[in-house]
Amino acid sequence: MKFLFFLIFFILNFKNVYAEKLKIFYAGFSFSNNYESNVEFAKFTPDIIQKTKSNGVDLISRKLLSVIQNQNFKNIDVDTNNLLDLNQYPDNAIVFSVVMQHEEFSEEYNYSTKKYDGFYDAYFQILFYDFSDKSLIAAIPLDFEVSMLSDNKLTNSQVKDRILKFYQNDQPFSNLKNLIDNFEIKRKYDRRIGVTNININDQIFYDFDNFSKKNSLTLKNLISQTFSKRLSLHHNVALVPYEEGQAIGKSMKMRFVQTDKVYSILLPNPDYHVHIDLKGFKKVLAKTADVNDLYLYGSFVDIKIFQPDLDNFIYFEESLRGVTEHKIPKSQIKINDWRKYYYNLEILFDSFSSSIIKPDNKWLKRATKKNIKKDLKNLNNLLIKVK
């Protein structure tokens, strides 16, 4: 019996070690939003791409290609030979791209240091899709932040130069390998989950200059993609990206920068729908001192996850709140509240996603007055089905 046990153990491990890697074709760097709306989603990168193009390839694409070519991925074998001719891929190819979903810059004057504190945030997704029918398979989040310090208020041109230097001198995509290695890429997923509806309290548009009801899609995409990427990161699930008024047959535009080619990636209709209701934000002075004031920033959301083809059976439906602390100098007059609220919202979604697997009692106590451990367990069982 012992011999048989060790024989089975050896065979299973031998099979895992020498299992054939999944062949993946790298298609390059692209934008995930419609070309017409790039001015809202990507305010700096398009200019950097045009400024640094050489023989049809820009600096960001070169950086990405260098990272990918110098990595030995655990589960996939990456082919990078047809970046400039996407039509060379075989019909059954699985293709992946690094896609910019959103970027923004914000700054505020720090009266303590007499400097301007600037923050550039870039949000990407690593998208895998079936090239034969241009249908999405899975998405992995990737983001980074660039801090900037200046004596004077930064102009758009100065911000672009700082971002350009960051790409030239740093390694923004250094964690790409770890992200892909920790994610199981499959050719096909039997079930899907995705955000299909975002509702935003009208008051939010009046409170912030960053967004208006006219460009509400920008905020909706940012919220849905932030939620989706955290769920994907913690659960290795096949997520369908959000599209306004989503229905069967919806597609997402992708524009590849090395060819200026636009592809429509088909989005499958999710089996399980996620509705997010952003009810509002709140800022409270918690503690005051001689130099700094401690503020609590809160986000309030309703999350509903249900299955339409099962009489709208509800797996999860709760109101959640996220609270983060921020110390602000007493001499500070203009404060960039939006960035702090968004940071708070991202932590809320991340804590929610991780607590589905292992409930964090401290976070649960802050997030809701209800006991939702059973609901989280049921939700975890659901997410296992879509892996």
C-alpha positions as CSV (number, residue, x, y, z in Angstrom):
1,M,0.0,0.0,0.0
2,K,2.8,2.4,0.9
3,F,4.5,1.6,-2.5
4,L,1.3,2.2,-4.3
5,F,0.7,5.5,-2.5
6,F,4.2,6.8,-3.4
7,L,3.9,5.6,-7.0
8,I,0.6,7.6,-7.4
9,F,2.2,10.6,-5.7
10,F,5.2,10.4,-8.0
11,I,3.1,10.1,-11.2
12,L,0.9,13.0,-10.3
13,N,3.9,15.3,-9.5
14,F,5.8,14.1,-12.6
15,K,2.8,15.0,-14.7
16,N,2.5,18.4,-13.1
17,V,6.2,19.2,-13.5
18,Y,6.4,18.2,-17.2
19,A,2.9,19.2,-18.2
20,E,2.9,21.0,-21.5
21,K,2.5,24.8,-21.3
22,L,-0.4,26.5,-22.9
23,K,0.7,28.3,-26.1
24,I,-0.1,32.0,-25.9
25,F,0.5,34.8,-28.5
26,Y,1.4,38.2,-27.3
27,A,-0.4,40.9,-29.3
28,G,1.1,44.0,-27.7
29,F,0.0,47.1,-25.9
30,S,-3.5,48.6,-26.5
31,F,-6.3,50.8,-25.1
32,S,-9.4,49.1,-23.8
33,N,-11.9,51.9,-24.3
34,N,-13.4,53.2,-27.5
35,Y,-11.0,55.3,-29.6
36,E,-13.3,58.3,-29.5
37,S,-13.3,58.4,-25.6
38,N,-9.5,58.1,-25.2
39,V,-9.4,61.8,-24.2
40,E,-11.4,60.8,-21.0
41,F,-9.7,57.6,-20.2
42,A,-6.1,58.2,-21.4
43,K,-5.0,61.8,-21.2
44,F,-1.2,61.4,-21.3
45,T,-0.1,58.0,-22.7
46,P,-1.3,58.6,-26.4
47,D,1.0,61.6,-26.6
48,I,3.9,59.7,-25.1
49,I,3.4,56.9,-27.6
50,Q,3.5,59.2,-30.5
51,K,6.5,61.0,-29.1
52,T,8.6,57.9,-28.6
53,K,7.7,55.9,-31.7
54,S,10.6,54.5,-33.7
55,N,10.1,52.0,-36.6
56,G,6.5,51.7,-35.6
57,V,7.2,50.7,-31.9
58,D,6.9,53.1,-29.0
59,L,8.7,53.2,-25.6
60,I,5.9,51.5,-23.6
61,S,5.6,48.7,-26.1
62,R,9.3,48.2,-26.1
63,K,9.4,48.0,-22.3
64,L,6.6,45.5,-22.2
65,L,8.1,43.3,-24.9
66,S,11.5,43.3,-23.1
67,V,9.9,42.2,-19.9
68,I,7.8,39.4,-21.6
69,Q,10.7,38.1,-23.7
70,N,13.0,37.8,-20.7
71,Q,10.6,35.8,-18.5
72,N,10.0,32.1,-18.2
73,F,6.3,31.9,-17.3
74,K,5.2,29.0,-15.2
75,N,2.1,27.9,-17.0
76,I,2.2,29.5,-20.5
77,D,4.6,29.6,-23.4
78,V,4.5,33.1,-25.0
79,D,5.1,33.7,-28.7
80,T,6.1,37.3,-29.5
81,N,6.9,36.9,-33.2
82,N,3.9,38.6,-34.8
83,L,3.4,41.9,-33.0
84,L,3.2,43.9,-36.2
85,D,0.9,41.5,-38.1
86,L,-1.9,40.2,-35.9
87,N,-3.4,38.3,-38.9
88,Q,-0.6,35.8,-38.7
89,Y,-2.0,34.1,-35.6
90,P,-3.6,30.7,-36.1
91,D,-7.4,30.6,-35.8
92,N,-7.4,28.8,-32.5
93,A,-4.8,31.0,-30.9
94,I,-5.1,32.3,-27.4
95,V,-3.9,35.9,-27.4
96,F,-3.0,38.3,-24.6
97,S,-2.5,42.0,-24.5
98,V,-1.6,44.5,-21.9
99,V,-4.4,47.1,-22.0
100,M,-4.6,50.5,-20.5
101,Q,-8.0,51.0,-18.9
102,H,-7.6,54.4,-17.2
103,E,-5.0,57.0,-16.2
104,E,-5.3,60.1,-14.1
105,F,-3.2,62.8,-12.5
106,S,-4.1,64.8,-9.4
107,E,-2.2,67.2,-7.2
108,E,-2.6,69.4,-4.2
109,Y,-0.5,72.0,-2.5
110,N,1.1,70.9,0.8
111,Y,1.2,73.9,3.1
112,S,3.6,72.1,5.5
113,T,6.3,71.4,2.9
114,K,5.4,74.4,0.6
115,K,5.5,71.9,-2.3
116,Y,2.9,70.5,-4.8
117,D,2.3,66.8,-4.2
118,G,1.4,65.2,-7.5
119,F,0.2,61.6,-8.1
120,Y,-0.1,59.9,-11.5
121,D,-2.1,56.6,-11.4
122,A,-2.2,54.1,-14.3
123,Y,-4.6,51.2,-14.4
124,F,-4.1,48.3,-16.8
125,Q,-5.6,44.9,-17.4
126,I,-3.8,41.8,-18.9
127,L,-6.5,40.5,-21.2
128,F,-6.6,37.0,-22.6
129,Y,-9.0,36.2,-25.5
130,D,-9.7,33.6,-28.2
131,F,-8.5,34.9,-31.5
132,S,-10.8,32.7,-33.6
133,D,-13.9,34.5,-32.5
134,K,-12.4,37.5,-30.7
135,S,-14.1,36.5,-27.4
136,L,-12.7,37.4,-24.0
137,I,-11.3,34.6,-21.8
138,A,-10.0,36.3,-18.7
139,A,-8.5,39.5,-17.2
140,I,-5.8,40.2,-14.7
141,P,-5.3,43.6,-13.0
142,L,-2.0,45.6,-13.2
143,D,-1.5,49.2,-11.9
144,F,1.1,51.5,-10.6
145,E,1.5,55.0,-9.2
146,V,4.1,57.7,-9.8
147,S,4.6,60.3,-7.1
148,M,5.8,63.8,-8.1
149,L,7.1,66.7,-6.1
150,S,7.3,70.3,-7.4
151,D,7.8,73.8,-6.3
152,N,5.2,75.0,-8.7
153,K,1.9,73.6,-10.1
154,L,2.7,71.1,-12.8
155,T,1.6,71.6,-16.3
156,N,0.3,68.8,-18.6
157,S,3.6,69.0,-20.5
158,Q,5.6,68.6,-17.3
159,V,3.4,65.7,-16.1
160,K,4.0,63.9,-19.5
161,D,7.8,64.4,-19.2
162,R,7.8,62.9,-15.7
163,I,5.8,59.9,-16.8
164,L,8.1,59.5,-19.8
165,K,11.2,59.5,-17.5
166,F,9.5,56.9,-15.3
167,Y,9.1,54.6,-18.3
168,Q,12.6,55.2,-19.4
169,N,14.4,54.8,-16.0
170,D,12.1,52.5,-13.9
171,Q,10.4,49.1,-14.3
172,P,6.7,49.7,-14.2
173,F,5.9,46.1,-15.4
174,S,8.3,44.2,-13.2
175,N,5.5,42.3,-11.4
176,L,3.8,41.2,-14.6
177,K,5.3,37.7,-14.4
178,N,4.1,37.1,-10.8
179,L,0.6,38.2,-11.7
180,I,0.4,35.8,-14.7
181,D,2.0,32.9,-12.9
182,N,-0.5,33.1,-10.1
183,F,-3.5,33.0,-12.5
184,E,-4.6,29.8,-14.2
185,I,-5.3,30.5,-17.8
186,K,-7.7,28.1,-19.5
187,R,-8.9,27.9,-23.0
188,K,-12.5,27.8,-22.0
189,Y,-14.6,28.7,-18.9
190,D,-17.9,27.0,-18.4
191,R,-19.5,29.8,-16.4
192,R,-19.0,33.5,-16.3
193,I,-19.5,36.4,-13.8
194,G,-19.4,40.1,-14.5
195,V,-20.6,43.6,-13.5
196,T,-23.7,44.4,-15.6
197,N,-25.1,47.4,-13.9
198,I,-23.6,50.5,-12.1
199,N,-25.7,53.0,-10.4
200,I,-24.2,56.3,-9.0
201,N,-25.9,58.7,-6.7
202,D,-26.4,62.0,-8.5
203,Q,-24.9,63.9,-5.6
204,I,-21.5,62.5,-6.4
205,F,-21.4,64.3,-9.7
206,Y,-22.1,67.6,-8.0
207,D,-19.4,67.0,-5.3
208,F,-16.5,66.5,-7.6
209,D,-15.1,68.4,-10.5
210,N,-13.4,65.2,-11.9
211,F,-16.7,63.8,-13.2
212,S,-20.0,65.0,-14.5
213,K,-23.2,63.3,-15.6
214,K,-22.2,63.8,-19.2
215,N,-19.1,61.6,-18.8
216,S,-20.6,59.3,-16.1
217,L,-19.4,56.3,-18.2
218,T,-15.8,57.2,-17.2
219,L,-16.7,56.8,-13.5
220,K,-18.8,53.7,-14.1
221,N,-16.0,52.0,-16.0
222,L,-13.5,52.9,-13.3
223,I,-15.7,51.5,-10.5
224,S,-16.7,48.3,-12.4
225,Q,-13.1,47.6,-13.5
226,T,-11.8,48.2,-10.0
227,F,-14.2,45.8,-8.6
228,S,-13.7,43.2,-11.3
229,K,-9.9,43.3,-11.1
230,R,-9.9,42.7,-7.4
231,L,-12.3,39.8,-7.7
232,S,-10.2,38.3,-10.5
233,L,-7.0,38.8,-8.5
234,H,-8.2,36.9,-5.4
235,H,-10.4,34.2,-7.1
236,N,-8.9,33.5,-10.5
237,V,-12.4,33.8,-12.1
238,A,-13.4,34.5,-15.6
239,L,-14.8,38.0,-15.5
240,V,-16.7,39.8,-18.2
241,P,-15.8,43.5,-18.4
242,Y,-18.6,46.0,-17.9
243,E,-20.3,47.7,-20.8
244,E,-23.0,50.3,-20.5
245,G,-26.4,48.6,-21.1
246,Q,-24.8,45.2,-21.5
247,A,-26.6,42.5,-23.4
248,I,-25.8,39.5,-25.5
249,G,-23.6,40.4,-28.4
250,K,-21.9,43.4,-26.7
251,S,-18.3,44.0,-27.6
252,M,-15.3,46.0,-26.3
253,K,-13.0,48.0,-28.5
254,M,-9.3,47.5,-28.4
255,R,-6.9,49.7,-30.3
256,F,-3.4,48.3,-30.7
257,V,-0.8,51.1,-30.6
258,Q,1.8,49.3,-32.8
259,T,-0.6,48.9,-35.7
260,D,-3.4,51.5,-34.9
261,K,-5.7,48.5,-35.6
262,V,-9.0,48.4,-33.7
263,Y,-10.5,45.0,-32.7
264,S,-13.9,44.3,-31.3
265,I,-13.6,41.7,-28.5
266,L,-16.9,39.9,-27.9
267,L,-18.1,39.9,-24.4
268,P,-20.1,36.7,-23.4
269,N,-23.3,37.3,-21.4
270,P,-22.4,36.5,-17.8
271,D,-24.2,33.6,-16.0
272,Y,-24.0,35.6,-12.8
273,H,-24.6,39.3,-12.7
274,V,-23.1,41.9,-10.3
275,H,-24.9,45.1,-9.6
276,I,-23.1,47.9,-7.8
277,D,-24.9,50.9,-6.3
278,L,-22.5,53.7,-5.3
279,K,-24.6,55.5,-2.7
280,G,-22.1,58.2,-1.7
281,F,-18.9,59.3,0.1
282,K,-18.5,60.9,3.5
283,K,-15.6,62.7,5.2
284,V,-15.4,63.1,9.0
285,L,-12.9,64.9,11.3
286,A,-11.9,62.2,13.8
287,K,-9.0,63.8,15.7
288,T,-7.3,67.1,15.7
289,A,-3.7,68.0,16.8
290,D,-1.4,71.0,16.6
291,V,0.1,70.1,13.2
292,N,-2.3,67.5,11.5
293,D,-6.0,66.7,11.5
294,L,-7.1,63.0,11.2
295,Y,-9.9,62.5,8.8
296,L,-12.0,59.4,8.1
297,Y,-13.0,58.9,4.5
298,G,-15.9,56.6,3.9
299,S,-17.4,54.9,0.8
300,F,-20.9,53.4,0.8
301,V,-21.9,50.8,-1.7
302,D,-24.6,48.1,-2.3
303,I,-23.4,44.9,-3.9
304,K,-25.9,42.4,-5.4
305,I,-24.8,39.1,-7.1
306,F,-27.5,37.0,-8.7
307,Q,-28.3,34.5,-11.4
308,P,-30.9,35.8,-14.0
309,D,-31.7,32.4,-15.6
310,L,-32.5,30.9,-12.2
311,D,-35.4,33.3,-11.5
312,N,-32.9,36.0,-10.4
313,F,-31.7,33.8,-7.5
314,I,-29.7,36.1,-5.2
315,Y,-26.3,34.8,-3.8
316,F,-25.3,38.0,-2.2
317,E,-27.0,41.3,-1.5
318,E,-25.6,43.7,1.2
319,S,-24.8,47.3,1.9
320,L,-21.0,47.8,2.7
321,R,-19.0,50.7,3.8
322,G,-15.2,51.3,3.6
323,V,-13.3,53.6,6.0
324,T,-9.7,54.8,5.6
325,E,-7.7,57.3,7.7
326,H,-5.8,60.3,6.3
327,K,-3.7,62.8,8.1
328,I,-4.0,66.2,6.6
329,P,-1.8,69.3,7.6
330,K,-3.9,71.9,9.4
331,S,-2.6,74.6,7.0
332,Q,-3.9,72.6,4.0
333,I,-6.6,74.5,2.2
334,K,-7.3,72.8,-1.0
335,I,-7.6,69.0,-0.6
336,N,-7.9,66.4,-3.3
337,D,-10.7,64.4,-1.7
338,W,-11.6,62.4,-4.9
339,R,-8.2,60.6,-4.9
340,K,-8.7,59.6,-1.2
341,Y,-12.2,58.4,-1.8
342,Y,-11.2,56.3,-4.8
343,Y,-8.3,54.8,-2.8
344,N,-10.9,54.0,-0.1
345,L,-13.2,52.4,-2.7
346,E,-10.4,50.2,-4.0
347,I,-9.5,49.0,-0.5
348,L,-13.2,48.2,0.1
349,F,-13.4,46.1,-3.0
350,D,-10.1,44.3,-2.3
351,S,-11.1,43.6,1.3
352,F,-14.5,42.3,0.2
353,S,-12.9,40.0,-2.4
354,S,-10.4,38.6,0.0
355,S,-12.9,38.1,2.8
356,I,-15.0,35.8,0.6
357,I,-12.2,33.3,0.9
358,K,-11.2,34.0,4.5
359,P,-13.4,36.4,6.4
360,D,-11.5,39.2,8.1
361,N,-13.4,39.8,11.4
362,K,-11.9,43.3,11.9
363,W,-12.9,44.4,8.4
364,L,-16.4,42.8,8.7
365,K,-17.1,44.7,11.8
366,R,-16.3,48.0,10.1
367,A,-18.0,47.1,6.8
368,T,-21.4,46.1,8.0
369,K,-23.5,45.7,11.2
370,K,-24.9,42.4,9.9
371,N,-23.4,38.9,10.2
372,I,-22.6,38.1,6.5
373,K,-20.1,35.2,7.0
374,K,-22.7,32.7,5.8
375,D,-23.4,34.9,2.7
376,L,-19.7,35.1,2.0
377,K,-19.3,31.4,2.2
378,N,-22.2,30.9,-0.2
379,L,-20.5,33.4,-2.5
380,N,-17.2,31.5,-2.3
381,N,-19.0,28.3,-3.4
382,L,-20.4,30.2,-6.3
383,L,-17.0,31.6,-7.4
384,I,-15.5,28.1,-7.3
385,K,-17.9,27.2,-10.1
386,V,-16.6,29.9,-12.4
387,K,-12.9,29.1,-12.0
